[in-house]
Amino acid sequence: MTNGKLFGNEKINRLIRDEISRGVFSHAYIIEGESGSGRTTAAKNIIAAVCCKSDDAPCLTCDSCRRIFNDLSADIKFIKKPDGRATIGVDSVREIFENIYFKPADIDVRAYIITPAEKMTVQAQNSLLKILEEPPEGTLFFLIIENASDLLDTVRSRCRTLKTEALDKKTLKEMLFSSSAKAKRAFEDGNIGEDIFELWRGNYTSALMYFESQNACDNTKLFADAVAEDTIKRLEQPKETILLDLILYLTSQIKTREQYEAFLQALEKKFAEALMKQKCENECASALSPKIIFTYYKLTDEFSAQASENPPITAALTAFAISLVQKR
Ligand SMILES: [Zn+2]
């Protein structure tokens, strides 16, 4: 991963340096920002700054820092959605009560990272509130969330809210190079141009996924989702301008048959969702008419059915792009 350093995020880093490592810290933080923007890393940096004895805390190298950043501390608990459940319920929060009054085992505090906190039910939040009102000494809470406004006001008012920031190009590149040899090589060999940064929108996880996507099925799916979303945005532009742009975009992104198949599936799903949304809300969810979306849905389905057959990926993508644009 990223060795624990919280890249970019000047405000949070300053706070960690100036206040938290000097012992001025809150016992509960909301860390608000997009998924992949370093929210959990920010939480770990705060825990490490509180526990690390170095003058330059968090030093990232002492025993305490190493435990924290490598997920080796028994004192840091992640509270997540249980498998097969849609929410973080009151029973998950009650687990916190079980050991909160024990002494920490290997670092100086007990920390609880609730993620994603927007999945907490109202009952769960109210149960958490009881602990937040009177937390035992040496406990730290982190609520990782996209929008702090999704929490109850009473919970919000007990926490200090920090926001992660989208990374600028330079920082994102530095971060990528330090964690992915593949990414470094792709830039150095000139296989990747600077315009790719638009796709990532300052999000480290999206960028990393792009390079590591050939290895893991989940990553391929997320990658395909991002490309499908960008394809739809392109299709919403006026017809005259899109064909070449679309072909160049698709052929620069999609290199393997696995990616091609995942992309078509993701796109088909997005068209299906757009159709359902329009039915429910009786209004146009995008710049495309329901009729066009339906045509695109059928077309994507056809290409998807033939995706495992043999034309080279570039030819298949070009044919697909032409068909899409012709149907407008
Ligand atoms: Zn340290």
py3Dmol code that shows the C-alpha trace and the ligand (Angstrom):
import py3Dmol

protein = """\
ATOM      1  CA  MET A   1       0.000   0.000   0.000  1.00  0.00           C
ATOM      2  CA  THR A   2       1.225   3.517   0.662  1.00  0.00           C
ATOM      3  CA  ASN A   3       3.493   2.974   3.696  1.00  0.00           C
ATOM      4  CA  GLY A   4       1.134   4.967   5.892  1.00  0.00           C
ATOM      5  CA  LYS A   5       1.964   8.396   4.550  1.00  0.00           C
ATOM      6  CA  LEU A   6      -1.117  10.534   4.040  1.00  0.00           C
ATOM      7  CA  PHE A   7      -0.455  12.132   0.670  1.00  0.00           C
ATOM      8  CA  GLY A   8      -1.890  15.522  -0.267  1.00  0.00           C
ATOM      9  CA  ASN A   9      -4.467  16.466   2.369  1.00  0.00           C
ATOM     10  CA  GLU A  10      -2.459  19.441   3.646  1.00  0.00           C
ATOM     11  CA  LYS A  11      -5.114  20.499   6.168  1.00  0.00           C
ATOM     12  CA  ILE A  12      -5.353  17.129   7.890  1.00  0.00           C
ATOM     13  CA  ASN A  13      -1.596  16.677   7.850  1.00  0.00           C
ATOM     14  CA  ARG A  14      -1.111  20.092   9.445  1.00  0.00           C
ATOM     15  CA  LEU A  15      -3.641  19.255  12.120  1.00  0.00           C
ATOM     16  CA  ILE A  16      -1.868  15.973  12.838  1.00  0.00           C
ATOM     17  CA  ARG A  17       1.496  17.725  13.092  1.00  0.00           C
ATOM     18  CA  ASP A  18       0.361  20.777  15.033  1.00  0.00           C
ATOM     19  CA  GLU A  19      -2.294  19.483  17.398  1.00  0.00           C
ATOM     20  CA  ILE A  20      -2.783  15.767  17.572  1.00  0.00           C
ATOM     21  CA  SER A  21       0.861  14.775  18.009  1.00  0.00           C
ATOM     22  CA  ARG A  22       1.119  17.388  20.797  1.00  0.00           C
ATOM     23  CA  GLY A  23      -1.695  15.694  22.661  1.00  0.00           C
ATOM     24  CA  VAL A  24      -4.529  18.020  21.683  1.00  0.00           C
ATOM     25  CA  PHE A  25      -6.989  15.610  20.196  1.00  0.00           C
ATOM     26  CA  SER A  26     -10.670  14.882  20.113  1.00  0.00           C
ATOM     27  CA  HIS A  27     -11.907  11.410  21.051  1.00  0.00           C
ATOM     28  CA  ALA A  28     -14.169  11.188  18.002  1.00  0.00           C
ATOM     29  CA  TYR A  29     -13.600  12.175  14.395  1.00  0.00           C
ATOM     30  CA  ILE A  30     -15.805  12.125  11.355  1.00  0.00           C
ATOM     31  CA  ILE A  31     -13.598  11.723   8.315  1.00  0.00           C
ATOM     32  CA  GLU A  32     -15.598  12.882   5.361  1.00  0.00           C
ATOM     33  CA  GLY A  33     -14.651  12.410   1.721  1.00  0.00           C
ATOM     34  CA  GLU A  34     -14.927  10.267  -1.356  1.00  0.00           C
ATOM     35  CA  SER A  35     -14.148   6.584  -1.115  1.00  0.00           C
ATOM     36  CA  GLY A  36     -10.481   6.130  -2.070  1.00  0.00           C
ATOM     37  CA  SER A  37      -9.470   9.617  -0.932  1.00  0.00           C
ATOM     38  CA  GLY A  38      -7.377   8.399   2.009  1.00  0.00           C
ATOM     39  CA  ARG A  39      -9.994   8.468   4.766  1.00  0.00           C
ATOM     40  CA  THR A  40      -8.827   5.312   6.550  1.00  0.00           C
ATOM     41  CA  THR A  41      -5.191   6.330   6.103  1.00  0.00           C
ATOM     42  CA  ALA A  42      -6.062   9.653   7.736  1.00  0.00           C
ATOM     43  CA  ALA A  43      -7.635   7.791  10.672  1.00  0.00           C
ATOM     44  CA  LYS A  44      -4.548   5.619  11.082  1.00  0.00           C
ATOM     45  CA  ASN A  45      -2.321   8.697  10.935  1.00  0.00           C
ATOM     46  CA  ILE A  46      -4.254  10.225  13.798  1.00  0.00           C
ATOM     47  CA  ILE A  47      -4.059   7.032  15.878  1.00  0.00           C
ATOM     48  CA  ALA A  48      -0.334   6.808  15.130  1.00  0.00           C
ATOM     49  CA  ALA A  49       0.229  10.480  15.996  1.00  0.00           C
ATOM     50  CA  VAL A  50      -1.437   9.918  19.365  1.00  0.00           C
ATOM     51  CA  CYS A  51       0.567   6.753  20.107  1.00  0.00           C
ATOM     52  CA  CYS A  52       3.955   7.433  18.506  1.00  0.00           C
ATOM     53  CA  LYS A  53       6.704   8.653  20.861  1.00  0.00           C
ATOM     54  CA  SER A  54       8.877  10.212  18.151  1.00  0.00           C
ATOM     55  CA  ASP A  55       9.361  13.997  18.006  1.00  0.00           C
ATOM     56  CA  ASP A  56       8.207  13.740  14.429  1.00  0.00           C
ATOM     57  CA  ALA A  57       5.048  11.725  15.106  1.00  0.00           C
ATOM     58  CA  PRO A  58       3.787   9.728  13.339  1.00  0.00           C
ATOM     59  CA  CYS A  59       7.279   8.476  12.402  1.00  0.00           C
ATOM     60  CA  LEU A  60       5.804   5.524  10.454  1.00  0.00           C
ATOM     61  CA  THR A  61       8.740   3.319  11.493  1.00  0.00           C
ATOM     62  CA  CYS A  62       8.504   2.635  15.265  1.00  0.00           C
ATOM     63  CA  ASP A  63       6.861  -0.512  16.585  1.00  0.00           C
ATOM     64  CA  SER A  64       3.625   1.306  17.376  1.00  0.00           C
ATOM     65  CA  CYS A  65       3.386   2.966  13.938  1.00  0.00           C
ATOM     66  CA  ARG A  66       4.198  -0.299  12.178  1.00  0.00           C
ATOM     67  CA  ARG A  67       1.467  -2.154  14.033  1.00  0.00           C
ATOM     68  CA  ILE A  68      -1.051   0.561  13.210  1.00  0.00           C
ATOM     69  CA  PHE A  69      -0.292   0.865   9.511  1.00  0.00           C
ATOM     70  CA  ASN A  70       0.044  -2.873   8.891  1.00  0.00           C
ATOM     71  CA  ASP A  71      -3.225  -3.721  10.655  1.00  0.00           C
ATOM     72  CA  LEU A  72      -1.375  -5.684  13.306  1.00  0.00           C
ATOM     73  CA  SER A  73      -2.739  -3.969  16.388  1.00  0.00           C
ATOM     74  CA  ALA A  74      -5.364  -5.771  18.448  1.00  0.00           C
ATOM     75  CA  ASP A  75      -6.504  -2.378  19.719  1.00  0.00           C
ATOM     76  CA  ILE A  76      -7.875  -1.130  16.409  1.00  0.00           C
ATOM     77  CA  LYS A  77     -11.282  -2.523  15.547  1.00  0.00           C
ATOM     78  CA  PHE A  78     -13.064  -2.013  12.259  1.00  0.00           C
ATOM     79  CA  ILE A  79     -16.839  -1.924  12.532  1.00  0.00           C
ATOM     80  CA  LYS A  80     -18.299  -2.847   9.149  1.00  0.00           C
ATOM     81  CA  LYS A  81     -21.481  -4.228   7.652  1.00  0.00           C
ATOM     82  CA  PRO A  82     -21.789  -7.914   8.570  1.00  0.00           C
ATOM     83  CA  ASP A  83     -21.733 -10.233   5.518  1.00  0.00           C
ATOM     84  CA  GLY A  84     -25.098 -10.416   3.815  1.00  0.00           C
ATOM     85  CA  ARG A  85     -26.500  -7.371   5.639  1.00  0.00           C
ATOM     86  CA  ALA A  86     -27.245  -3.973   4.151  1.00  0.00           C
ATOM     87  CA  THR A  87     -26.634  -1.925   7.279  1.00  0.00           C
ATOM     88  CA  ILE A  88     -24.476  -1.617  10.372  1.00  0.00           C
ATOM     89  CA  GLY A  89     -26.969  -2.426  13.099  1.00  0.00           C
ATOM     90  CA  VAL A  90     -27.144  -1.879  16.789  1.00  0.00           C
ATOM     91  CA  ASP A  91     -25.577  -5.297  17.516  1.00  0.00           C
ATOM     92  CA  SER A  92     -22.401  -4.251  15.666  1.00  0.00           C
ATOM     93  CA  VAL A  93     -22.155  -1.145  17.826  1.00  0.00           C
ATOM     94  CA  ARG A  94     -22.784  -3.198  20.967  1.00  0.00           C
ATOM     95  CA  GLU A  95     -19.656  -5.208  20.176  1.00  0.00           C
ATOM     96  CA  ILE A  96     -17.786  -2.017  21.011  1.00  0.00           C
ATOM     97  CA  PHE A  97     -19.149  -2.096  24.559  1.00  0.00           C
ATOM     98  CA  GLU A  98     -17.712  -5.562  25.089  1.00  0.00           C
ATOM     99  CA  ASN A  99     -14.088  -4.572  25.258  1.00  0.00           C
ATOM    100  CA  ILE A 100     -14.010  -0.816  25.458  1.00  0.00           C
ATOM    101  CA  TYR A 101     -13.174  -0.782  29.172  1.00  0.00           C
ATOM    102  CA  PHE A 102     -10.188  -3.142  28.808  1.00  0.00           C
ATOM    103  CA  LYS A 103      -6.698  -1.731  28.753  1.00  0.00           C
ATOM    104  CA  PRO A 104      -5.171  -1.467  25.277  1.00  0.00           C
ATOM    105  CA  ALA A 105      -3.062  -4.524  24.425  1.00  0.00           C
ATOM    106  CA  ASP A 106      -0.264  -3.267  22.220  1.00  0.00           C
ATOM    107  CA  ILE A 107      -0.619   0.461  21.480  1.00  0.00           C
ATOM    108  CA  ASP A 108      -1.603   3.371  23.754  1.00  0.00           C
ATOM    109  CA  VAL A 109      -5.276   3.643  22.800  1.00  0.00           C
ATOM    110  CA  ARG A 110      -8.276   1.615  21.724  1.00  0.00           C
ATOM    111  CA  ALA A 111      -9.570   2.813  18.376  1.00  0.00           C
ATOM    112  CA  TYR A 112     -12.807   2.020  16.555  1.00  0.00           C
ATOM    113  CA  ILE A 113     -13.114   2.729  12.844  1.00  0.00           C
ATOM    114  CA  ILE A 114     -16.712   2.612  11.626  1.00  0.00           C
ATOM    115  CA  THR A 115     -16.860   2.347   7.846  1.00  0.00           C
ATOM    116  CA  PRO A 116     -18.895   3.236   5.886  1.00  0.00           C
ATOM    117  CA  ALA A 117     -20.623   5.148   8.682  1.00  0.00           C
ATOM    118  CA  GLU A 118     -23.585   6.093   6.476  1.00  0.00           C
ATOM    119  CA  LYS A 119     -24.637   2.451   6.742  1.00  0.00           C
ATOM    120  CA  MET A 120     -25.339   2.791  10.475  1.00  0.00           C
ATOM    121  CA  THR A 121     -29.013   2.532  11.317  1.00  0.00           C
ATOM    122  CA  VAL A 122     -30.591   5.248  13.470  1.00  0.00           C
ATOM    123  CA  GLN A 123     -30.687   2.800  16.399  1.00  0.00           C
ATOM    124  CA  ALA A 124     -27.011   2.027  15.896  1.00  0.00           C
ATOM    125  CA  GLN A 125     -26.195   5.742  15.890  1.00  0.00           C
ATOM    126  CA  ASN A 126     -28.187   6.304  19.053  1.00  0.00           C
ATOM    127  CA  SER A 127     -26.410   3.422  20.715  1.00  0.00           C
ATOM    128  CA  LEU A 128     -23.055   4.863  19.636  1.00  0.00           C
ATOM    129  CA  LEU A 129     -24.096   8.227  20.983  1.00  0.00           C
ATOM    130  CA  LYS A 130     -24.157   6.807  24.505  1.00  0.00           C
ATOM    131  CA  ILE A 131     -20.465   5.920  24.256  1.00  0.00           C
ATOM    132  CA  LEU A 132     -19.577   9.185  22.550  1.00  0.00           C
ATOM    133  CA  GLU A 133     -21.161  11.104  25.419  1.00  0.00           C
ATOM    134  CA  GLU A 134     -18.918   9.477  28.001  1.00  0.00           C
ATOM    135  CA  PRO A 135     -16.057   7.652  26.339  1.00  0.00           C
ATOM    136  CA  PRO A 136     -13.559   5.891  28.598  1.00  0.00           C
ATOM    137  CA  GLU A 137     -10.154   7.556  28.584  1.00  0.00           C
ATOM    138  CA  GLY A 138      -7.838   6.437  25.791  1.00  0.00           C
ATOM    139  CA  THR A 139     -10.487   5.611  23.212  1.00  0.00           C
ATOM    140  CA  LEU A 140     -10.694   7.054  19.724  1.00  0.00           C
ATOM    141  CA  PHE A 141     -13.601   6.823  17.323  1.00  0.00           C
ATOM    142  CA  PHE A 142     -13.534   7.358  13.578  1.00  0.00           C
ATOM    143  CA  LEU A 143     -16.624   7.586  11.420  1.00  0.00           C
ATOM    144  CA  ILE A 144     -15.611   7.188   7.788  1.00  0.00           C
ATOM    145  CA  ILE A 145     -18.274   8.659   5.537  1.00  0.00           C
ATOM    146  CA  GLU A 146     -18.911  10.347   2.174  1.00  0.00           C
ATOM    147  CA  ASN A 147     -21.378  12.890   3.546  1.00  0.00           C
ATOM    148  CA  ALA A 148     -21.364  13.826   7.204  1.00  0.00           C
ATOM    149  CA  SER A 149     -24.915  15.159   6.778  1.00  0.00           C
ATOM    150  CA  ASP A 150     -26.077  11.526   6.591  1.00  0.00           C
ATOM    151  CA  LEU A 151     -25.450  11.221  10.341  1.00  0.00           C
ATOM    152  CA  LEU A 152     -27.758  12.317  13.138  1.00  0.00           C
ATOM    153  CA  ASP A 153     -27.069  15.871  14.318  1.00  0.00           C
ATOM    154  CA  THR A 154     -26.523  14.576  17.831  1.00  0.00           C
ATOM    155  CA  VAL A 155     -23.741  12.271  16.616  1.00  0.00           C
ATOM    156  CA  ARG A 156     -22.198  14.968  14.451  1.00  0.00           C
ATOM    157  CA  SER A 157     -22.077  17.470  17.257  1.00  0.00           C
ATOM    158  CA  ARG A 158     -19.998  15.058  19.381  1.00  0.00           C
ATOM    159  CA  CYS A 159     -17.327  14.606  16.710  1.00  0.00           C
ATOM    160  CA  ARG A 160     -14.726  16.733  15.042  1.00  0.00           C
ATOM    161  CA  THR A 161     -15.216  16.646  11.271  1.00  0.00           C
ATOM    162  CA  LEU A 162     -12.211  16.453   8.960  1.00  0.00           C
ATOM    163  CA  LYS A 163     -12.470  16.424   5.181  1.00  0.00           C
ATOM    164  CA  THR A 164     -10.161  14.600   2.815  1.00  0.00           C
ATOM    165  CA  GLU A 165      -9.332  16.368  -0.416  1.00  0.00           C
ATOM    166  CA  ALA A 166      -9.053  15.180  -4.009  1.00  0.00           C
ATOM    167  CA  LEU A 167      -5.377  14.800  -4.882  1.00  0.00           C
ATOM    168  CA  ASP A 168      -3.685  17.002  -7.429  1.00  0.00           C
ATOM    169  CA  LYS A 169      -1.989  15.372 -10.413  1.00  0.00           C
ATOM    170  CA  LYS A 170       1.544  15.649  -9.039  1.00  0.00           C
ATOM    171  CA  THR A 171       0.683  14.112  -5.673  1.00  0.00           C
ATOM    172  CA  LEU A 172      -1.373  11.358  -7.227  1.00  0.00           C
ATOM    173  CA  LYS A 173       1.508  10.456  -9.524  1.00  0.00           C
ATOM    174  CA  GLU A 174       3.989  10.397  -6.660  1.00  0.00           C
ATOM    175  CA  MET A 175       1.677   8.169  -4.683  1.00  0.00           C
ATOM    176  CA  LEU A 176       1.040   5.805  -7.566  1.00  0.00           C
ATOM    177  CA  PHE A 177       4.723   5.459  -8.350  1.00  0.00           C
ATOM    178  CA  SER A 178       5.530   4.648  -4.752  1.00  0.00           C
ATOM    179  CA  SER A 179       2.982   1.844  -4.617  1.00  0.00           C
ATOM    180  CA  SER A 180       2.683   0.382  -8.106  1.00  0.00           C
ATOM    181  CA  ALA A 181       5.670  -0.606 -10.230  1.00  0.00           C
ATOM    182  CA  LYS A 182       3.238  -1.258 -13.071  1.00  0.00           C
ATOM    183  CA  ALA A 183       1.996   2.326 -12.987  1.00  0.00           C
ATOM    184  CA  LYS A 184       5.519   3.716 -12.953  1.00  0.00           C
ATOM    185  CA  ARG A 185       6.498   1.592 -15.950  1.00  0.00           C
ATOM    186  CA  ALA A 186       3.362   2.529 -17.906  1.00  0.00           C
ATOM    187  CA  PHE A 187       4.132   6.254 -17.572  1.00  0.00           C
ATOM    188  CA  GLU A 188       7.839   5.870 -18.219  1.00  0.00           C
ATOM    189  CA  ASP A 189       7.245   3.751 -21.325  1.00  0.00           C
ATOM    190  CA  GLY A 190       4.790   6.358 -22.609  1.00  0.00           C
ATOM    191  CA  ASN A 191       1.905   3.850 -22.707  1.00  0.00           C
ATOM    192  CA  ILE A 192      -0.212   6.221 -20.643  1.00  0.00           C
ATOM    193  CA  GLY A 193      -0.837   9.900 -21.364  1.00  0.00           C
ATOM    194  CA  GLU A 194      -1.590  12.718 -18.946  1.00  0.00           C
ATOM    195  CA  ASP A 195      -5.271  12.871 -19.966  1.00  0.00           C
ATOM    196  CA  ILE A 196      -5.845   9.664 -18.010  1.00  0.00           C
ATOM    197  CA  PHE A 197      -5.921  11.771 -14.828  1.00  0.00           C
ATOM    198  CA  GLU A 198      -9.357  13.042 -15.801  1.00  0.00           C
ATOM    199  CA  LEU A 199     -10.725   9.534 -15.404  1.00  0.00           C
ATOM    200  CA  TRP A 200      -9.377   9.267 -11.855  1.00  0.00           C
ATOM    201  CA  ARG A 201     -10.583  12.669 -10.606  1.00  0.00           C
ATOM    202  CA  GLY A 202      -7.908  12.883  -7.926  1.00  0.00           C
ATOM    203  CA  ASN A 203      -8.870   9.524  -6.454  1.00  0.00           C
ATOM    204  CA  TYR A 204      -5.979   7.248  -5.532  1.00  0.00           C
ATOM    205  CA  THR A 205      -7.975   4.016  -5.396  1.00  0.00           C
ATOM    206  CA  SER A 206      -9.383   4.534  -8.901  1.00  0.00           C
ATOM    207  CA  ALA A 207      -5.885   5.231 -10.194  1.00  0.00           C
ATOM    208  CA  LEU A 208      -4.335   2.208  -8.530  1.00  0.00           C
ATOM    209  CA  MET A 209      -7.163   0.006  -9.714  1.00  0.00           C
ATOM    210  CA  TYR A 210      -6.513   1.008 -13.266  1.00  0.00           C
ATOM    211  CA  PHE A 211      -3.078  -0.559 -13.169  1.00  0.00           C
ATOM    212  CA  GLU A 212      -3.796  -3.511 -10.994  1.00  0.00           C
ATOM    213  CA  SER A 213      -7.103  -4.320 -12.689  1.00  0.00           C
ATOM    214  CA  GLN A 214      -5.854  -7.239 -14.776  1.00  0.00           C
ATOM    215  CA  ASN A 215      -5.144  -9.224 -11.633  1.00  0.00           C
ATOM    216  CA  ALA A 216      -8.337  -9.124  -9.683  1.00  0.00           C
ATOM    217  CA  CYS A 217     -11.891  -9.740 -10.713  1.00  0.00           C
ATOM    218  CA  ASP A 218     -13.309  -7.101  -8.339  1.00  0.00           C
ATOM    219  CA  ASN A 219     -10.971  -4.494  -9.691  1.00  0.00           C
ATOM    220  CA  THR A 220     -11.942  -5.324 -13.264  1.00  0.00           C
ATOM    221  CA  LYS A 221     -15.550  -4.754 -12.321  1.00  0.00           C
ATOM    222  CA  LEU A 222     -14.848  -1.378 -10.727  1.00  0.00           C
ATOM    223  CA  PHE A 223     -12.688  -0.389 -13.673  1.00  0.00           C
ATOM    224  CA  ALA A 224     -15.468  -1.446 -16.073  1.00  0.00           C
ATOM    225  CA  ASP A 225     -17.970   0.613 -14.093  1.00  0.00           C
ATOM    226  CA  ALA A 226     -15.813   3.719 -14.391  1.00  0.00           C
ATOM    227  CA  VAL A 227     -15.318   3.242 -18.143  1.00  0.00           C
ATOM    228  CA  ALA A 228     -19.058   2.577 -18.637  1.00  0.00           C
ATOM    229  CA  GLU A 229     -19.904   5.765 -16.762  1.00  0.00           C
ATOM    230  CA  ASP A 230     -17.505   7.798 -18.865  1.00  0.00           C
ATOM    231  CA  THR A 231     -18.882   6.209 -22.038  1.00  0.00           C
ATOM    232  CA  ILE A 232     -22.396   7.329 -21.137  1.00  0.00           C
ATOM    233  CA  LYS A 233     -21.134  10.858 -20.479  1.00  0.00           C
ATOM    234  CA  ARG A 234     -19.596  10.867 -23.935  1.00  0.00           C
ATOM    235  CA  LEU A 235     -22.802   9.577 -25.519  1.00  0.00           C
ATOM    236  CA  GLU A 236     -24.679  12.483 -23.970  1.00  0.00           C
ATOM    237  CA  GLN A 237     -22.668  14.929 -26.067  1.00  0.00           C
ATOM    238  CA  PRO A 238     -23.978  16.135 -29.474  1.00  0.00           C
ATOM    239  CA  LYS A 239     -23.816  13.389 -32.089  1.00  0.00           C
ATOM    240  CA  GLU A 240     -21.460  15.134 -34.537  1.00  0.00           C
ATOM    241  CA  THR A 241     -18.579  15.312 -32.110  1.00  0.00           C
ATOM    242  CA  ILE A 242     -18.603  11.948 -30.403  1.00  0.00           C
ATOM    243  CA  LEU A 243     -17.603   9.129 -32.739  1.00  0.00           C
ATOM    244  CA  LEU A 244     -13.853   9.628 -32.978  1.00  0.00           C
ATOM    245  CA  ASP A 245     -13.619  10.642 -29.344  1.00  0.00           C
ATOM    246  CA  LEU A 246     -15.513   7.547 -28.279  1.00  0.00           C
ATOM    247  CA  ILE A 247     -13.386   5.186 -30.361  1.00  0.00           C
ATOM    248  CA  LEU A 248     -10.153   6.726 -29.083  1.00  0.00           C
ATOM    249  CA  TYR A 249     -11.354   6.641 -25.519  1.00  0.00           C
ATOM    250  CA  LEU A 250     -12.564   3.040 -25.562  1.00  0.00           C
ATOM    251  CA  THR A 251      -9.534   1.648 -27.364  1.00  0.00           C
ATOM    252  CA  SER A 252      -7.165   3.484 -25.021  1.00  0.00           C
ATOM    253  CA  GLN A 253      -8.893   2.034 -21.946  1.00  0.00           C
ATOM    254  CA  ILE A 254      -9.890  -1.492 -22.829  1.00  0.00           C
ATOM    255  CA  LYS A 255      -7.062  -3.848 -23.663  1.00  0.00           C
ATOM    256  CA  THR A 256      -8.127  -7.366 -22.765  1.00  0.00           C
ATOM    257  CA  ARG A 257     -11.127  -9.527 -23.521  1.00  0.00           C
ATOM    258  CA  GLU A 258     -11.864  -9.777 -19.824  1.00  0.00           C
ATOM    259  CA  GLN A 259     -12.048  -5.977 -19.577  1.00  0.00           C
ATOM    260  CA  TYR A 260     -14.147  -5.821 -22.751  1.00  0.00           C
ATOM    261  CA  GLU A 261     -16.683  -8.304 -21.408  1.00  0.00           C
ATOM    262  CA  ALA A 262     -16.821  -6.605 -18.017  1.00  0.00           C
ATOM    263  CA  PHE A 263     -17.269  -3.220 -19.689  1.00  0.00           C
ATOM    264  CA  LEU A 264     -20.231  -4.409 -21.786  1.00  0.00           C
ATOM    265  CA  GLN A 265     -21.868  -5.944 -18.733  1.00  0.00           C
ATOM    266  CA  ALA A 266     -21.376  -2.777 -16.690  1.00  0.00           C
ATOM    267  CA  LEU A 267     -22.754  -0.619 -19.486  1.00  0.00           C
ATOM    268  CA  GLU A 268     -25.773  -2.846 -19.987  1.00  0.00           C
ATOM    269  CA  LYS A 269     -26.509  -2.653 -16.274  1.00  0.00           C
ATOM    270  CA  LYS A 270     -26.256   1.130 -16.305  1.00  0.00           C
ATOM    271  CA  PHE A 271     -28.663   1.421 -19.224  1.00  0.00           C
ATOM    272  CA  ALA A 272     -31.091  -0.931 -17.475  1.00  0.00           C
ATOM    273  CA  GLU A 273     -30.868   1.170 -14.306  1.00  0.00           C
ATOM    274  CA  ALA A 274     -31.412   4.390 -16.258  1.00  0.00           C
ATOM    275  CA  LEU A 275     -34.555   2.895 -17.807  1.00  0.00           C
ATOM    276  CA  MET A 276     -35.949   1.838 -14.443  1.00  0.00           C
ATOM    277  CA  LYS A 277     -35.191   5.195 -12.915  1.00  0.00           C
ATOM    278  CA  GLN A 278     -37.041   6.944 -15.717  1.00  0.00           C
ATOM    279  CA  LYS A 279     -40.049   4.708 -15.206  1.00  0.00           C
ATOM    280  CA  CYS A 280     -40.184   5.426 -11.483  1.00  0.00           C
ATOM    281  CA  GLU A 281     -39.557   9.116 -11.555  1.00  0.00           C
ATOM    282  CA  ASN A 282     -41.259   9.727 -14.861  1.00  0.00           C
ATOM    283  CA  GLU A 283     -38.564  12.117 -15.865  1.00  0.00           C
ATOM    284  CA  CYS A 284     -35.376  11.966 -17.880  1.00  0.00           C
ATOM    285  CA  ALA A 285     -32.447  10.991 -15.656  1.00  0.00           C
ATOM    286  CA  SER A 286     -29.903  11.795 -18.322  1.00  0.00           C
ATOM    287  CA  ALA A 287     -29.598  13.806 -21.508  1.00  0.00           C
ATOM    288  CA  LEU A 288     -30.591  10.675 -23.454  1.00  0.00           C
ATOM    289  CA  SER A 289     -34.216   9.885 -24.211  1.00  0.00           C
ATOM    290  CA  PRO A 290     -35.744   6.635 -22.873  1.00  0.00           C
ATOM    291  CA  LYS A 291     -36.081   5.390 -26.448  1.00  0.00           C
ATOM    292  CA  ILE A 292     -32.368   5.835 -27.110  1.00  0.00           C
ATOM    293  CA  ILE A 293     -31.439   4.283 -23.792  1.00  0.00           C
ATOM    294  CA  PHE A 294     -33.560   1.251 -24.633  1.00  0.00           C
ATOM    295  CA  THR A 295     -31.914   0.974 -28.078  1.00  0.00           C
ATOM    296  CA  TYR A 296     -28.492   1.220 -26.442  1.00  0.00           C
ATOM    297  CA  TYR A 297     -29.460  -1.395 -23.915  1.00  0.00           C
ATOM    298  CA  LYS A 298     -30.444  -3.866 -26.653  1.00  0.00           C
ATOM    299  CA  LEU A 299     -27.332  -3.092 -28.663  1.00  0.00           C
ATOM    300  CA  THR A 300     -25.041  -3.575 -25.679  1.00  0.00           C
ATOM    301  CA  ASP A 301     -26.791  -6.850 -24.944  1.00  0.00           C
ATOM    302  CA  GLU A 302     -26.128  -8.050 -28.520  1.00  0.00           C
ATOM    303  CA  PHE A 303     -22.455  -7.155 -28.355  1.00  0.00           C
ATOM    304  CA  SER A 304     -22.201  -8.706 -24.930  1.00  0.00           C
ATOM    305  CA  ALA A 305     -23.610 -11.996 -26.244  1.00  0.00           C
ATOM    306  CA  GLN A 306     -20.904 -12.106 -28.935  1.00  0.00           C
ATOM    307  CA  ALA A 307     -18.105 -10.768 -26.779  1.00  0.00           C
ATOM    308  CA  SER A 308     -16.320 -14.053 -26.332  1.00  0.00           C
ATOM    309  CA  GLU A 309     -16.044 -14.602 -30.110  1.00  0.00           C
ATOM    310  CA  ASN A 310     -12.981 -13.730 -32.015  1.00  0.00           C
ATOM    311  CA  PRO A 311     -12.516 -10.225 -33.514  1.00  0.00           C
ATOM    312  CA  PRO A 312      -9.588  -8.299 -31.992  1.00  0.00           C
ATOM    313  CA  ILE A 313     -10.667  -6.058 -29.098  1.00  0.00           C
ATOM    314  CA  THR A 314      -9.860  -2.829 -30.965  1.00  0.00           C
ATOM    315  CA  ALA A 315     -12.006  -3.875 -33.940  1.00  0.00           C
ATOM    316  CA  ALA A 316     -14.850  -4.971 -31.676  1.00  0.00           C
ATOM    317  CA  LEU A 317     -14.747  -1.674 -29.752  1.00  0.00           C
ATOM    318  CA  THR A 318     -14.687   0.366 -32.950  1.00  0.00           C
ATOM    319  CA  ALA A 319     -17.684  -1.544 -34.351  1.00  0.00           C
ATOM    320  CA  PHE A 320     -19.502  -1.062 -31.054  1.00  0.00           C
ATOM    321  CA  ALA A 321     -18.807   2.679 -30.980  1.00  0.00           C
ATOM    322  CA  ILE A 322     -19.994   3.086 -34.597  1.00  0.00           C
ATOM    323  CA  SER A 323     -23.210   1.162 -33.867  1.00  0.00           C
ATOM    324  CA  LEU A 324     -23.919   3.290 -30.795  1.00  0.00           C
ATOM    325  CA  VAL A 325     -23.421   6.560 -32.613  1.00  0.00           C
ATOM    326  CA  GLN A 326     -25.414   5.422 -35.689  1.00  0.00           C
ATOM    327  CA  LYS A 327     -28.461   4.651 -33.531  1.00  0.00           C
ATOM    328  CA  ARG A 328     -28.750   8.257 -32.382  1.00  0.00           C
TER     329      ARG A 328
END
"""
ligand_1 = """\
1
ZN
Zn 6.133 6.120 15.336
"""
view = py3Dmol.view(width=600, height=400)
view.addModel(protein, "pdb")
view.setStyle({"model": 0}, {"cartoon": {"style": "trace"}})
view.addModel(ligand_1, "xyz")
view.setStyle({"model": 1}, {"stick": {}})
view.zoomTo()
view.show()
